[in-house]
Amino acid sequence: MASGSDRNPIIIGGLPSQVPDFDPEETQEWLDSLDAAVDERGRERARYLMLRLIERAREKRVAVPEMRSTDYVNTIATKDEPFFPGNEEIERKVLNATRWNAAVMVSRAQRPGIGVGGHIATFASSASLYDVGFNHFFRGKDGGDGGDQVFFQGHASPGIYARAYLLDRLSEAQLDGFRQEKSKAPHGLSSYPHPRLMPDFWEFPTVSMGLGPIGAIHQARMNRYMEARGIADTSKSRVWAFLGDGEMDEPESLGQLSLAAREGLDNLTFVINCNLQRLDGPVRGNGKVIQELESYFRGAGWNVIKLVWDRSWDPLLAQDRDGVLVNKLNTTPDGQFQTYATESGAYIREHFFGGDQRLRSMAENMTDDQLLHLGRGGHDHRKVYAAYKAAAEHKGQPTVILAQTIKGWTLGPNFEGRNATHQMKKLTVDDLKHFRDRLHLPIPDKELESGAPPYYHPGRDSEEIQYMHDRRQECGGYVPTRINRAKPLQLPDEKAYAALKKGSGQQEIATTMAFVRLLKDLMRDKEIGRRFVPIAPDEYRTFGMDSFFPSAKIYNPLGQLYESVDRELLLAYKESPTGQMLHDGISEAGCIAAAIAAGSAYATHGEPLIPIYVFYSMFGFQRTGDQFWQMGDQLARGFVLGATAGRTTLTGEGLQHADGHSQLLASTNPAVVAYDPAFGFEISHIVQDGLRRMYGSSEEHPQGEDVFYYLTVYNEPIRQPAEPENVDAEGILKGLYRYQAGERGTHSAQILASGVALPWALEAQRILADEWDVKADVWSATSWNELRREAVAVEKHNLLNPEEEQRVPYVTRKLQGMEGPKVAVSDWMRAVPDQIARWVPGTYQSLGADGFGFADTRGAARRFFHIDAQSIVLGVLTELAREGKVDRSALKQAIDRYDLLEVASADPGTAGGDA
C-alpha cells in the first residue's frame, strides 16, 4: 500500500507557474520536438505522444496535472489485458441460465392473480459484471472472516436470486414466491436486498437510490478503522458497490467521494453500470455520462477504469491510425448510442460509419450483422475480468469502473435499449422464444406456449453447476450470505451507572452532558469500552465531548501531521491512526452511514461495535430519515442521540434548528426504540437496558435484538436530581412512571411530561397546590412511542384472540384509578403525546409546540406555544372546569394573573448551555 503522504497529497498535479526556468535551452529543445511532431506527423500523433509522456511521468512518480477525462475507449489497452483464468464457454452457459431464470421469475410474478411486478432490464444489462465477480473475485465468509462486502444494485436482485437457485441455495418454490413474502411464507423472497426480511441472505439494503454508494464508502472505511484499532483483521476484505449511472445523480452517491480518496480506501471498488438509461429515458441524452462521471471521480482523487467496448471493437480501433474512429466515439452523444442499440446494422453503417470515407473503409469488410453486434464492454467477460483485476491490484486510491452496457441486453428487440424497458415486466411468447434462442437453451416451444414459462436448470451434476460450486469454494463460500458470529458482550455492572444516579448536586448540567458523562465511564470499561464508536458531524464541542479528544482521539489513518493550534491546552484536538472517535465533518449523511457500518459489524465481521451517533436534533430524523430506515433494514444496532432537542430549548437558533417533531418521525420506524428522558438517572436505566437488549443475551434473543435506540437530550442546564428511592425502573423503560405525587389540594389531576418539560410540570404542580387547591401528580413519560407501540400490540392480540382474556395496555393500567384529568406536555408537537390518547382512561388533553420554531428566549417561546408552567396550570384548570370541579371563571383569572396572552411577560428563563 502507498505511504500516507503518497495517498493524501496536499497538491494534486499542478503546473510550476512560479518556478523559474533554469535551463531555457533544454526547454526550447522539448518545445521544438513537439512542434516537429505536429508538423511532420500531425496533431493526432503529437497528441498520442503527449499522452504516453504523461503516462510515463506518472509511472516515474512525476507530478503532472490530472486529465479530467480521457478518450471514449477502454482504459486498459488490449495488449495490457491479463490472462483470463476461467472457462469462458462454461461461464457463458452459466450466465445464460441465470439470465433466463431471472427474467422468467419476474415474468411469472406477473401471472394473473398475482401481478406483483419486478424488474428485468437492469440485471440483463449488468449480468456479466456480476458473473465475473462471482466466479473470480467476491470472497465468501467460509474462512471465518467477513469476506468481501458486496452492495448489489437493488433492481438487479432477480439475477442474484436466479444464480442462487442454480446453486441450490434457493428453491423453485422460492423463486415463485418473489415479492410474496407473507402469502408464500416460508418461501417468499423480498423484492430487493433487504437483510431484515432475509437475514441469512442479504447483507446490505441498497434499493433506496444513493444510499448504496455512501454506505459502501463508510463500510470500507469501517473495515480500516476496525483493523487499525485491533478489533478485527479486515486486511483481505474488499467492498464492491454495484451502482447505476442514473443513481449517481443522487447527492449521497457522490457526496463522500473525497473521503474515500483522502483516506486512500484502496479496499473499495465502485462498479457503475452505465446502460445510459434511467427510468424514463436517457441519463444524458445530449451528453456522455461516462465522461461526466470520469471527471467527477478523477477530480475527487479516484482511480478510474473505463470499460466501454467489447473485443469486437479491437480490430477497428487497431486500424484507427489518425484517430477518426476515436473522435467519432468521443463526439457521439449517449442518446444516439441508445438509438444504435435498437436499429439495424445497415442503419449503423450509414449513420455511424457513413459520414467519413476513413470510417466507411474500416467497416466495408464487415457485414451488417457484424456491425449490429459491435458490443459494449460490460458484456465481455475478458474485459470485465481485466478491469476487476486492475482494480483489486491498485494501491493508494479507491477505484471506480465505468462499464458501458445495454439495458435489457439479450431480452430481444422489444426490450433492448428502449426507453420504457425499466417498467417492462412480462415477456410475450415471441419474446420468450427469441430470448431462448439468443441464449441457446434447450427449452421446447410447447413449454413456452402454454402456462407460465419454465425455469431452466442444466442439472445438479452438469459441468456448469459443478463449475459454479468449484469457483465459489475457491473464493471462500457463497455470496451473498449474512452470518451473525458475534458472541454476547460482557456488560458493565451497576457501578458504571452509579455516578449518574446520584444526580449533579448543586451543579446544573443538561441531559446531553449527563449522557456524555455516562459514556465516558462506559468507555473506560475494560470489557466493552474499546467497542464504543463515538460519531459526530463536527459538533463534538457543541455536545461537550471535546473532553474525549486527548484520551480517545479522533481516528485519522494518517495520524496528525501538523502541530495543533491548541496543543498546549488540556483538551487539545488530537488525531491518531488508532483513534476511537469518528469525525466526518459537516455531513450528517456520512455520519449515519458510519453508524450503520459500525452498528452492523457484529454480523459483517463477527465483532460487535457500539456506535454512539450524536447529532444536532433537527438534522437527524428529518434530514437523514431514509438512512435511519436503512439502519433498521440492515439490522444495525447502537445509540443515536438527538442532542439540542426540543422546539423551544435551543434558544436563538430559530426555525430551521427548532426540532419539535423528530420523536414523531422516529415513531414511524419499527426498528427504533425511542426515549425522551428528563433526568440523568433515567438515561442510565435506558442505556443499561439498551446495551442488554442489543448486545447481551436473552432466551428470546440469544444474540441480541435487532433494534437501535434513539434518545432525545437537551442543552438546558438543570440540577439533575438523584434517583428516587424505590424508583419505578420498569416504568422508566416501558415509558411512564409517577415521578412525584401531589401532596395537597382538594381536586386531583395528573400531569404527564417528557424530557425538558418535566421541570415545568413540577413548577405547575407547585402553583396548582399553592394557588388553586389542586393536587397534581407528576408523571415522567420517558417514551410516548413505546407506550403506543405496546398498546397497539395489545390491541392486535385482543383482535386475533377474542376467546382469551383480553389484555390491557400498560399505559391504561398505569393510569387506571388515578383521579382527575390527565394533561400531557412536552417540547414536541401535540401529535407526539397524542399517540397514547386512545388508551388513557378519563379526560386527556395535550399541550405542545405545534408550528414553526423561532429565535427568542426559552421563556418567550414556551409562553408563545403555551407549554410553560403557567400554561400547564391553565390546561389543568380547563379540564377540571370541564368536569365541573372548578368554576369556569377561574380560567380567565389564570390567564390574567399569569398574563398568558402576552409573550413578553414570561420569565426569559436560563440562557446558553450548548451541551
N, C-alpha and C positions, 0 to 999 in steps of 0.2 A: 504494500500500500504506500502511496506517496506520503511524504512527510507533511506535517501540519502546514508549514509555510508554503509548500507547493500546492496544497489543496485549497488554501484560502489566501490567494494573493490580494494585496490591497489595491493594486492597479492591474487590470487585465488588459494585455496588449498595450496600445497607446503608441503614438508616434513621437520621436525625440524632437519635439518642436523647439526646445530651448537648449539643445546640445550643440555646441559649435562643431563645425566640420574641421577635423584636424588633418585630413588628407584630401583636399579638393580634387587632386589629380586622379586618385583612385576612384572617387565618387563619379567623376566625369567618365571614366572608363566604363563603369557599370551602366551609366545612363546611355552612353554611346552603343553599348552592346544591345540594350533594349531597343534603341532606335533602329539598329541594323536588323534585328529580328523582325520588327514591324515592317521595315521597308522591303526586306528580301523574302520573308516567309508569310507575311500577312498578320493581321490583328489576331486571328484565331490561334495561330501558332504561338504568337507572343503571349497571348492570354494563358495558353496551356503551360508555357514555360514559367510564367509568374506563379501559377497555382502550384506547380511542382516545387518551386523555390520556397513558397510558403509552407508547403507540406514538410519539406526537408528542414526548414527552420524550426518547426515545431518538434521534429524528431530530435534536433540538436538542442532543444530547450531554449531557443532564442525567442524572446517575447515579441510577437508581431500582432497587429490588430486582428481581432476575430472578424471573419466574414459573417455578415448577418444571414446570408442564405447562399446556397450552392446550386449548381445546375439540377434540373429536374430529372436526375438519374440516380441510380443506386450509389450509396456512399462507398460500399465495398465493391471494388472492381472485380470483374470475373476472374482475372488472374490471381487475385488475392483470396478467393473463396477457399475455405478449408475442405478437407476430405469429408464427405458425408458418410457417417458410420452406419447408418440404418439401411434397411432393405426397403427401397422406395416403392417397389411394386407391392409388397405386403402392406406397407403403411398406407398406400393409396386405397387398397381394398378395405382396410380397417376404416379409413376415413369415409369411404363411400357408404359403408354400412351405417356409420354414425350419422352421416348426413340424412340418409333415408329415415332412420328411426326418429331423429329429431323432428323432421318435417311431418312424418306420419303421426307422431304423438300429438302435435298441435292440431293437425287436421282432424284426428279422432276426437279431440276435445271440443270440436265444433259440431259434433254429431247432433241430430235432432234431440231435443230434450235436455241437452247439456249446455252447449254454447258458451263455455267459459273463456274462450279466447286463447291467446298466446301469440308468440312472435316467432316467425320462421326466418325472416330475411337476415337478421343480424348474425345469427350463428352461421348461416350459409356463407356469409362474407368472411367470417373470421375462423372458420373451421380448421384451416391449415395452421393458423397461428397457434391454436390450442393444441393441435395434434402433435406438432413438433415439440412443444413444451412437455406434453405428457410422455412422449416417447424418449426424450433425451435430457430434459432439464429439471422439471419440477421434482424436488426432493420430498419424499414422504417422511412419516414420523416413526417408521419401524426401528430406526436406530436409537430411539429413546429420547431424541431431542425434538425441537419444534419443527424440524424440516424447513421447507420453504413456505412462505405465506403468499397465497395466490388470491388476488382480488379479481374475481371473474366478473365480466361485464354482465349486468343484470339480465338484459334481454337475450343473452346467449345461453341462459340456463337450460333450455331444451337439449342443446348439444351436450352439455355436461351430464345430464340425465341419460341421454342416449348412449354415451360411452360407458357409463356405469352399468347400464343394462347389459352391454356386451360382456362386461367383466363379471357378471353375476352379482354385482353389488346392489342392483335393483331388479325387481321382477317385472314381468309384463303387466301384472295387475297394478303395480305401482305406476308404470307409465300411463296406464289408463286412468289412474287417479290424479293425473296432472291437474292442478288448480281445483281439486275437490278434496280438500284436506279433512273435512269433517264427514261428508256424506260417504266417502270411500275409506274412512279410517279403518284399520291402521295402515292402509295402502296409499293414502293421499300424498301428493307431492306439492310443495309450495310453488307458487308462480315464479318466484325469483329467489336468489340466495338469501335465505332467512335462517340464521342459526337458532333463533328462539323456536321456530317451527320445526326445524330439522337439526336438533343439537348434536347429532352424531355425524352429520354430513357436512353442512356448510360451516365455514368459519367467519366469513365477513359479509355483512349486508351491503350491497353496492348499488341497488337499482335507483336510489334517490340520487339524481344526477349531481355530480360534482363531489359527493362525499367519498367516493372510492379513491380518487386521486389524493385528497388531503389525508384520508385515513391511511393510505399506503405510505405516504411520506413519513407520517408520525409512527407508523409501525416499524419502518426501517430505522428511524431514529431511536425508538424504544429498544430495538434489538441491540444497538450500540450502547445505549445507556445501561442496559442490564449487564452487558459484558464488562463495561468499564467499572461498574460497581461490584463486580464479582458475584452477581446473583445467578446468572446463567451463562453457559457457553453458547453464544449465538453466532460464532465466527463462520459457521457453514451455512447459515440461513440467508436466503435471498428473498426479497419481496418483489413479486411480479404484480403489476396492476394492468389489467386489460380494460381499455377505455375506448370511447367513441369520439370521433372528430367533432361531432356536434356537441357532445358533452363538454368539450373543452371551453365552450362559451360561458359555462357557469363560473362565477367568480371564485368559488372554492377550488376549482380544478387547477387554476394557475396561481392562486394566491400565496402558496407556500413553496413555490419552486426555488426561491432564493435560499430558503432554509436548508433544503436538501443539498444544494451546491455548496453553501457556506460550510456545512459540516462534512462535506466530502462523502456523502452516502453512496459509495460505490456498491453497496449491497442492495440497491434499488434499481429496478428496470420498469419503465412505463412502456407498454405496447399499445399504441394508439391505432385502432382500426380505422383507417381513412377510406371509408367506402364512399365518401364525398356527398353522402345524403343524410339529412336529419329526417324528422317525421313527415314534414310537408313537402320538402323539395331539396335542392342542393344546399350544402353547407355554405359554400362560397361560389355561387354560380358564375359570377364575373371575375372571380379571383382564383387563387390556388391555396387551399387550406394547408397543405403540407408545407408549402413555402412559408406561410404565415406562422405556423407552429414551429418550424425550424428557427425562425427569427426569435420567437419568444424564448424558446428553450436555450438557444445559444447565448442570447443576451443574459439569461439567468445563470449561466455557467454550467449547463449540462452538456454531456457528450451526446451528439445527435447522430443517429444512423437512419438514413432514408432507404426504405425498401420499396422501390417504386415499380420496377418492371421485372417480369419473369425471364427465364432463359431464352425464350423465343425472340426477344429483342437483341440478344447479344450479337448475332451476325450483322444486324442492321447498324448497331452502334459501332461495330468494328469498322464499318465502311465509312463512317462519318468523319472524313479527314478534315473538312473545312467547317464542321460544326453546324451545318444547316439543319440536321435532324435534331440535335440538342436544342437549337434555337426554336424549332417548331414545338418541341415538347415544353420548353420554357414559356412560350407565349400562348399556348392553347389553354383557355380557362376550363375550370372543372366542369362547368355546365355543359361544355362541348364534349368533354371526355365521357360524360354520362350519356350523351346522345350517341356517341360512337358505340357505347356498350349495348345499345338497343337496336342499332342499324345493321345493314348488310356489309359484307366485305367490299362490294362494289362502291357503296357509299363512302367507306373509309378510304378506298383508293382515290376517289375523286376529291373528297373534301380534306383529307389529311395529307396525302402524298401528292395530290394533283397540282398544287399551287407553285411548284418549283421543279424544274427539269431534273435537278440533282436528286430530289426526293422521289420523283417518278422512276428514275433509274434504279434506285435502291429497291423499289417494290415490283419492278417489272418481271422478275423471275418468280414472284410469289403468286399463288392462286388467291382468289377471293376468300376461299375458306381459310387459308393460312393467315391472311390479313385479319379476318374476323376473330381468329383465335390468338392474336397477339395479346398476351396476358399481363396481368398485374402481379407485382412481386409478392404480395401477401398470400397468393395461392400456390407459390412454388416452394416445396419443402426444402430444397437445397439452399435457396436464397434465404429462407426464414432461418434455417439452421445456422447459416453463416452470420446472420445478424445477431442471433441469440448468443452464439459462442463469443462473438466480439464484445457484446455487452457484458457477459459474465466475466470476461478476462480484463476488462477495462478497469483501471485503478484511478482513484482520486476524485472521480465525479460520478454522479448518477447518470444513467443512460436512458434516453428515450428512443424508441424505434417507431418511426412513422411509416406504417405499412399500408400501401395502397391496395384496395380490394374493390370488388363489385358487390353491392348489396343485392342479396338474393342469388348469388353465384350458384350455378348448376340447377336452379329451380325451374329454368325454362324461360322462354321469351315473355311470358306474361308477368314474370317477377323480376328478372334481372335488370337492375338499374332503373326501375320505374319509380316515379315519384311516390306512388301510393303503396309501394311494396312493404313498408313498415306495418301498414294496417291490414295487409292481406294475410288471412289465417287459414284458408282452406284451399286444397288442391282439387281441381276437377279431375275426372277420369283421364282426359287428354293430358293434363299437366302431369299426372302420376306416371303415365306411360312414357312421356318424354323424359321425365326425371329418372325413371328406372333405366331407360336406355342410356342416358347420359352417364349413369353410374355403373352400367354393365352388371346389373343384379339379376339373378335367375328367378324372377317372380313372374308367373304366367299371367296373361291378360285377364283370365276369368277371375282371379283373386282381386283384381283391381276394378272389375266391372260390377261387382255385387257386394253390398255391405261395406263396412269400414275397411280401408286398405290395411294389409297385414304388416306387422313388424318383420324385420329380417335379421336372422341370426345365422351365421355360417356354420354353427355347431361348436360345442364346447371343446371338442378335440381338434378343431380345424387349425391349420397353420396360422391363420390370422389371430385367432384368440390366444393361442399359446404365445405368439409373438408379443401380444399386448401384455400378458401376465409377466413374461420374462422381462420386458422393458421396465415395468413398474417395480418388479423385485430388484432389478439393477439400480433403480433410482430411490429405493428405500421405502416402498409401500405406496398405497393408493391415495390419490388426491382427487377431490377434496375429502378430508377426514378431520373431524374435530374430536379431540380426546382430552378429557379432564384428568390429568395425572396428579394434580395437586393434592397434598395432604392438608388436613385442617391445621391451622396455626395454633400454637400455644399462646393463649391470650393473656394479657396482663391481669393481675388480681386487683382487688378493691383499692389497694394503696395508690394505684395510678390515678384514681379518680377522687381521692380524699381531699386534695387541696381545693378543688373547685366546689366541693360540697360544703366547705367551711365558710363560703362567702368571701367578700372582699373587705370586710370590716368597715373602716372609715373611708377607704379609698373608693372612688367612683370609677367603674370600668363598664364598657359596653359589652354586650353579649359577643360581639366579634372578638374582642380581646379575651374574653373568658374562654372562647373556643381555642384561640391561639395558645393560651397558657396550657390548656389541656393537651393540645397537640405537641407542644414542646416536651411535656412529661412523657407522652406516649412514644415520642421519637427517641427517648433515652432508654426505652425498654430493651433489654438485651436480646429478647427473643424476636420481637416483631419491629423494633424501632427502625431498622435499616430498610424495611419494606414500604415505609411511607414515602409517597412521591408528592411533595407539595408542588402545586401548579398555580400560577397566577399570570394574568396578562398585564405586566408592567404595573402592578398595583401592590406589591409586597409591602411597601412603605405605608400605603394608604391603610392597609389592614393590620398594621403593627407587627409585621413579620420580618422587618429588617433585622430584628434581633437574631434571626436564624442564619444570616449571611456568614458570620465568622466561623460557625461550627458546622452547619450542614453544607454550606457553599452552593453556588449556582453551577449547574452542570454546563460545561463547555468542553468539547473534545480537544480544543486547542489549549485549554488552560487559560491563564491570564497573561497576555504578552505585553502588558503595559503596567505602569505604576498607577494604582488607583488614586484619584484625587483625594479620597477620604481615608487613605491607608493608615493615617495616624489615629483615626478615631476607633472607638471600641466596636462600633457596628459598621465597620468598613465593608464596602462592596467587594465580594470575593468570588471569583470564578475558578473552577477546577475541573480537570478531566474526570474526577470521581465525585463531583458534586451531586448532591441529593435533590436539590431544588431545580425544577424546570421553569425557565423564564423565556416565554415565547414572544416577548414584545407585545405590541398592541394588536393582538389577534385573538379574539375570543374563539373564533373558529379553529385556530391552531391549538389553543389550549384544550378545548373539549376533545379534539382529535387525539391529543396526547393522553388525556384522561381515559379515553376509550381503549387506547392501546395498552395503557398500564392496567386498567381495570379488567382486561381480558387476558392478561399474561398468565393467569393461573391455568388457562386452557391452552393458550398458544405455546407456552414454554414449560408448563407444569410448575411454575414458580409464582405464587401469589404476590402481587403488589397492591398497595392500598393508596390509590390516588386521592389527593385532597385538593380539589379544584376550587379555588376561592375567587369569586368574580364580583364585580360591581353588579348588584342585584338586577338592575334593569336590563343588563346586557347578557343575561343568561337565557332563561326560557323564552324570552321574546326574540332575542337576536339569533340564537343558535338552537331553537327548538327542534329543528329537523335532526340535528346531531344528537340531541337527547333521546330521540326515538331510535336513532342508530345505536346509541349506547345500550338502550334496553334490548334491541334486537340482537346485538352482539353478545348479550348476556354478561356485559361488563359490570363490575362491582366497584364500590368505593363511595366517597362522600363528595358532594358538590355543595358549596356554601354560597348562598346568595347574600353576600355582605352588603352593607349600606341599604338594607331592605326598608320597605315602607314608603308610602306616598307622602308623608309629612315629616319624616325623620331626617332626611338628607337636606338640611336647610340650605337655602341659597342656590342650589344647583338647577332647580327649575324643571320644566315639563319633561324633557327627554331623559332625565335622571330619576324621576319620581316613580318608583315601582309600587303600584297597588294592585297588581293582577297576576304576578308570577305564580303565586300559590294556586290560582285558578288554572293557569296553563299547566302547571305540574299535575293537577288532579286528572288531566286527560291522559297521562302516560301511565299505563298499568305497571310499569317496572319501577316507578318512583315511590319511595316511602318518604313522604313529605312532613316536616315538622316546622312549627313556628314557635320555638321556645321563648319564654320570658326571662329565665334566670339561668345562671351558670350551672346550678345543681341539676336542672332539668337537662341541660346539654350533656352532662356527664352520664346520666342514665341512658339518654338516646344514643350517644356514641358507643357506649358499652354494649348496648343491645344490638346496634348495627354491626359492630365487629363480630359479635357472637353469631348473628344470623348469616352474615356474608362469608365469614372466614372461620367459623367454628364448625361444629358437627352436631347434628341432632338426629333423632330416629327418622324423622320425616325427610330431612335434608342432610344426609351423611357427608356431603361435600360442600355444604353451604347453599344459601339461596341465591338465585339469580335476580337480585334487585340492587338498586343503589339508592342511597339516602340523600335527600335534599333538605338542608336546614337553612331557614332564613334567619339571619342575625343582623344586629343593628349597630349603628355608630353613636348611639346616645348613651353617655356615661350615667350610670346609676350605682347606688350602693347595692351590690349583689348580696341578697340575704343568704344566710346559712340554710342548709336543708332542714326543713321542719322535722321534729321527731315523729316517728311513725308515718313518714311521708308515704303517700299512695303511689308507690313506684309503678304498679300495674296501670293506674290511671294515666301517669305521665306517658307511658308507652302506647296505651290504647287511644289517647288523645284528649282525655278530660279527667280532671280531679279537682276536688274542692281545696283551694289553697288557704282560704281564710273565711271562717264562719262569721256572720254578723253577730254582734253581742247585745244590741239593744234596739228597741223600736217596736211599735205596735203592729205595723204592717210588714209583711215579708216580701222579699224579691230575690232573684238570682241574677247575678251579673257574670256572663261568660266572656272572658277576654283572652287574647293571644298576643304573644310577642311583646312589643314595646307598649301595647295598650294596657297591660296588667297594672302598672303603677297608676294609670288614670282611673282604672276601675277601683283600686284601693282608695284613692282620694275621693271618688264618688261615694264609696261605702261610708267614709267618714262624714262627708257632707250630709248624706241621707240620714245618718243616725243623729247628727248634731242639730240639723236644721229642719228635718221633715218627719222625724219619728218613724223612720223606715229602717228595718233590719235587713240588710242585704248580705247574702253570701257571695263571695268572690271565687269564681272557678277559673282555673287556668286551662284553656283549650289548646293544648300543645299541638293538636293536629285535627283541624276540621276535615281534612281529606281522609285521614284514617278512620275517623268516626263514620263518615259517609260510606267508605268502602266496606266496612264491617256491616253496616246496616243494610246495604244493597245485597251483600252475600247472604245475610239472614233472610231477607225477603225472597230471594231466589230459592233458598232451601225450602221455605214455607210454601212457596208456589208449587214446587215439584213434589212435595211430601205432605199433602193435605191430611193424611191419616196419622201422621206423627204429631207429637206435642209441638205446638208452634213456638218457635224461638222468639226471643225479644232482643232487639238491638241493644248494644252496650249503652249508647247514649240515652236511650229510653229508660233502661234500668237504673242508670246513674241519677237521672233527674226525677224519676218517679217518686211522688210523695214530697218533693221539695216545694214548699209553699211559695205562692206569689208568681208574678210574671217572670219570664226569662228574657233578659236583654243581652244581646251579643254585641261586642265591639272589637274592632281591630284596626290596624293601619292599612287594611286592604279594602277593596271594593266590597259592597254588601254581598255580592254573589258568593264570596268565599265562605262566610259563616252561614249564608242561606242554604248551603249544601245539606245541612242537617235539619232544616226546618220541619220536614215531613215527620221526623221521628222524635221531636221534642214535645213532651206532654205539656198541655196547658197553653197559655199565651206566650208567643215568641215574637220578638222584634229584633231587627239587626240595625246597627249603625255602621256606616262605612265611608271610605274616602272614594266615592264614585266621581268620575270626571277626570280631567287632566290635572296633573300637579302643576305647581308654580313655585317661584322663588319667594320666600318670605321667612319669617321666624317660625319655629315649630309651633309656638302657641297660636299665632295668627292662622297658620294652615289648619290646625286642628279645630279652631273655632269656626273657620270657614266651612269645613266639612261636617261640623257638629259631631265630633267624636271625642272631644276633650272631656275632662271630669264633669264639668258643669252640664255639658250636653248629655252625658250619660245619666246624670241626675234627672234631667228633663225627660229622657226616654223612659226611665223607671216610673216617674210620676205619671207620665202619659198612659202607660199600661195600667197602673193602679187606678187611675181615673176611669179608664175604660171598663174596669172590673167593678167600679163603684166603691172602691176602697178610700179614695180621696176625692175631694171636691175639685171640679174642673177649673175653678178659679186659681188653684194652686199652680196651674201650668203657666198662666200669664204672669203670676207673681215670680215664678222661677225665671222666666225669660227676662223680666225687668230687673230682678235682683242681680242676675249674672251678666246682664247686657248682652244676651246671646245673639242679638241681631247686629251687633257691631264688632266686626273682626278686630279692629284696632284696640278694643278694650281688653283683649285677652292678655294674660301674662305671657311675655315672649318666651319664657322657659329657658332652658340651657342652650348654649350655642357651641359650635365646634364639635370636637370629638370624632375625628375621622375614623378611628378604629373602634 
